[in-house]
Amino acid sequence: MAKGTPSRGRMTGVKHTHCRRCGRVSFHIQKGECAACGFGIRKKILNSSTKTHDIRRRRKL
């Protein structure tokens, strides 16, 4: 497929939505797991100093 306008139509799918635990838009719908906090994978919250500074929404914790 060529670069430009024709290939733009393939980028319409939504992969991530808001996570129930951390509130960030990093919950992968098909996998059922959050890339930021690890919801759906592990019980403990996945903490990282680089992941907590870029929160666009208030956390529910």
Steps between C-alpha positions, in 0.01 A plus 500: 500500500624847416582775745258788536123529487408138409691354795336741747174306483661202673566698819143529624487218756499573874747284691510667842238640736487628860623261766269430795786493748731787402273711276750533217430427136727197495262205540534277193152382404589176322765391749299610803801644676628846591846601382540763774392331824482133401126455561393166355851357531603541864343589833768747606508835323789530259692803628753694302612858544495559124141382462339707776595852389295503181149450635237688303216420737457491878578165652235312695741350750 
